[in-house]
C-alpha cells in the first residue's frame, strides 16, 4: 500500500522461496552415492539417501539428475590381460576417430547361426477390429551367416550371406572386400579377436595383399 504499483511489480509480499542447497551438502550426497551403502542394500535409494543426509527426497532426485547419477543402474567391465592392450586400443580408436588420409577403414564382423524361420500356417492379416495374427509355432529352414564390412567414413556396407562360418568363408569375404574397394587406397580392417581371423591361410592371404 505504501509503494503502490511499483511494490506490486517487485512482489514484496510473497514469502521467500526455498533456499538453495549448500555446496558442501551437494558434494556429500554425490560422494555417498559413489560409495557402497551403509545399510544392507545393493545400491542407494532416494529415501535412504534423504534419511542419511537429512534433506528432502526431491532434493536428492534433483542432485542425482544434475550430476547424471543413477545408482540403480550398473555396468560391468573386464580388464584385458593383453600386455599390448593400450597400444591396440590406441590404434583401433585412432582409426575410428581420425581415419588416415588416402585410405579406407572398414569395420568387419560376422553374425553366425542366423535362423531362417517361418510360421507353420500363413498369418491372418490386419482388419477392422482385429490385429494381425500368427501361429505360436514355427518351422526352421536352416541357418545362415552374415558377413559385413562397414565403411566408417561414409556408412556404406559390403555384405555377404554364407552357409558356414570358417576361415574359407572369411577369405571369400576378404576377396569380396578387395574386389569392391578402390585399388589405389590403403585398407585398414578392424576385426575382433576371433580364431577364424588367425588361421595360417588367412595370414597368408594378408601377406599376398600388402595394401
C-alpha positions in Angstrom: 0.0 0.0 0.0 2.9 2.3 0.7 4.8 1.8 -2.6 1.8 1.4 -4.9 2.2 -0.3 -8.3 6.0 -0.5 -8.1 5.7 -2.5 -4.9 3.4 -5.0 -6.6 5.7 -5.4 -9.6 8.5 -6.3 -7.2 6.2 -8.7 -5.4 7.5 -7.9 -2.0 4.5 -9.5 -0.3 5.5 -13.0 -1.5 7.4 -15.0 1.1 11.0 -16.0 0.1 11.5 -19.3 -1.8 13.3 -22.3 -0.6 17.0 -21.6 -0.1 19.4 -23.4 -2.4 21.2 -26.4 -1.0 24.7 -25.8 0.4 27.5 -26.8 -1.9 29.2 -29.0 0.7 25.9 -30.8 1.2 25.6 -31.5 -2.5 29.1 -32.8 -2.6 28.4 -35.1 0.3 25.4 -36.6 -1.5 27.4 -37.2 -4.6 30.3 -38.7 -2.6 28.0 -41.0 -0.7 26.2 -42.1 -3.9 29.5 -43.3 -5.4 30.2 -45.4 -2.3 28.7 -48.6 -1.0 25.5 -48.0 1.1 26.0 -48.1 4.8 22.9 -50.3 5.3 22.4 -53.8 3.9 21.4 -52.9 0.3 22.8 -53.3 -3.1 22.6 -49.6 -4.0 21.4 -46.3 -2.7 17.7 -45.3 -2.9 16.3 -41.8 -2.9 14.6 -42.3 0.5 17.7 -43.9 2.1 20.0 -41.1 0.9 17.5 -38.4 2.1 17.3 -40.0 5.5 21.1 -40.3 6.0 21.8 -36.7 4.7 18.8 -35.1 6.3 17.2 -33.5 3.2 14.0 -34.0 1.2 13.8 -36.9 -1.2 13.0 -34.4 -4.0 16.3 -32.7 -3.3 18.2 -36.0 -3.7 16.4 -36.6 -7.0 17.5 -33.1 -8.2 21.1 -33.6 -7.2 21.3 -37.0 -8.9 19.7 -35.7 -12.0 22.1 -32.7 -12.2 25.1 -34.9 -11.8 23.9 -37.7 -14.1 23.8 -40.3 -11.3 21.6 -43.4 -11.3 22.6 -45.8 -8.5 20.0 -48.4 -9.6 21.9 -48.9 -12.8 25.2 -50.6 -13.1 27.6 -51.6 -15.8 30.1 -54.5 -15.7 33.5 -54.4 -17.2 36.5 -56.8 -17.6 40.1 -55.7 -17.8 42.2 -57.2 -20.6 45.3 -59.2 -19.7 46.9 -58.4 -23.0 50.2 -56.7 -22.4 49.8 -54.7 -25.6 46.2 -53.7 -24.9 46.9 -50.0 -24.5 48.7 -49.9 -27.9 46.0 -51.8 -29.6 43.3 -49.6 -28.1 45.1 -46.5 -29.3 45.4 -47.9 -32.8 41.7 -49.0 -33.1 40.2 -45.9 -31.5 42.5 -43.8 -33.7 41.2 -45.4 -36.8 37.6 -44.6 -35.7 38.3 -41.1 -34.6 40.7 -40.0 -37.2 40.7 -42.2 -40.3 44.0 -41.9 -42.2 44.1 -40.0 -45.5 44.1 -41.9 -48.8 42.9 -45.0 -47.0 39.6 -46.9 -46.3 38.8 -48.2 -42.9 36.1 -51.0 -42.9 34.9 -52.5 -39.6 34.3 -56.2 -40.3 32.2 -58.5 -38.2 30.2 -61.7 -38.6 26.8 -62.9 -37.2 26.7 -66.7 -37.3 23.8 -69.2 -36.9 21.1 -66.8 -38.0 17.9 -68.9 -38.1 15.6 -68.6 -41.1 12.2 -69.2 -39.5 8.7 -69.3 -40.9 5.3 -69.9 -39.3 3.5 -73.2 -39.8 0.5 -71.5 -41.2 0.0 -68.2 -43.1 -0.7 -65.3 -40.7 -4.2 -63.7 -40.8 -4.0 -60.1 -42.0 -4.9 -57.0 -40.0 -8.5 -56.0 -40.4 -11.0 -53.7 -38.7 -11.4 -54.6 -35.1 -8.7 -57.3 -35.2 -5.0 -57.3 -35.0 -2.8 -59.3 -37.3 -2.3 -62.8 -36.1 0.3 -65.6 -36.5 0.7 -69.2 -35.2 2.7 -69.7 -32.0 4.8 -72.4 -33.5 7.3 -72.2 -36.4 9.4 -74.2 -38.7 13.1 -73.8 -39.3 14.5 -73.5 -42.8 18.2 -73.7 -41.8 20.8 -71.2 -40.7 23.0 -68.6 -42.4 26.0 -66.5 -41.6 26.1 -62.8 -42.3 29.5 -61.2 -43.1 29.5 -57.4 -43.2 32.1 -54.6 -43.6 31.1 -51.1 -42.6 33.0 -48.2 -44.1 33.2 -45.9 -41.1 33.7 -42.8 -43.2 30.6 -42.9 -45.4 28.5 -45.7 -43.8 28.4 -47.9 -46.8 28.3 -51.7 -46.1 29.7 -54.7 -48.0 27.7 -57.7 -47.0 27.6 -61.4 -47.9 25.5 -64.4 -46.7 27.2 -67.7 -46.5 26.2 -71.1 -45.3 29.1 -71.7 -42.8 31.5 -69.7 -40.6 35.0 -70.9 -41.3 38.3 -69.4 -42.4 37.4 -70.4 -46.0 34.3 -68.3 -45.9 36.2 -65.4 -44.3 38.8 -65.5 -47.1 36.0 -65.4 -49.6 34.6 -62.3 -47.9 38.1 -60.7 -47.9 38.2 -61.3 -51.6 34.8 -59.5 -51.9 36.2 -56.5 -50.0 39.3 -56.5 -52.1 37.3 -56.5 -55.3 34.9 -53.7 -54.3 37.3 -51.2 -52.8 39.3 -48.8 -54.9 42.6 -50.2 -55.9 44.5 -47.0 -55.2 43.6 -46.9 -51.5 45.2 -48.5 -48.5 42.9 -50.6 -46.4 42.8 -50.8 -42.6 40.4 -53.6 -41.5 39.2 -53.6 -37.9 38.5 -57.2 -36.7 37.6 -58.7 -33.4 39.8 -61.3 -31.6 38.4 -64.5 -33.2 40.2 -67.7 -34.0 38.9 -67.7 -37.7 40.9 -64.5 -38.3 44.1 -66.1 -37.1 44.2 -69.1 -39.4 47.6 -69.6 -41.2 45.7 -69.4 -44.6 44.2 -66.0 -43.6 47.7 -64.7 -42.7 49.0 -66.0 -46.0 46.1 -64.2 -47.8 47.0 -60.9 -46.0 50.7 -61.4 -46.9 49.6 -61.7 -50.6 47.6 -58.4 -50.3 50.0 -56.0 -48.6 47.8 -52.9 -49.0 
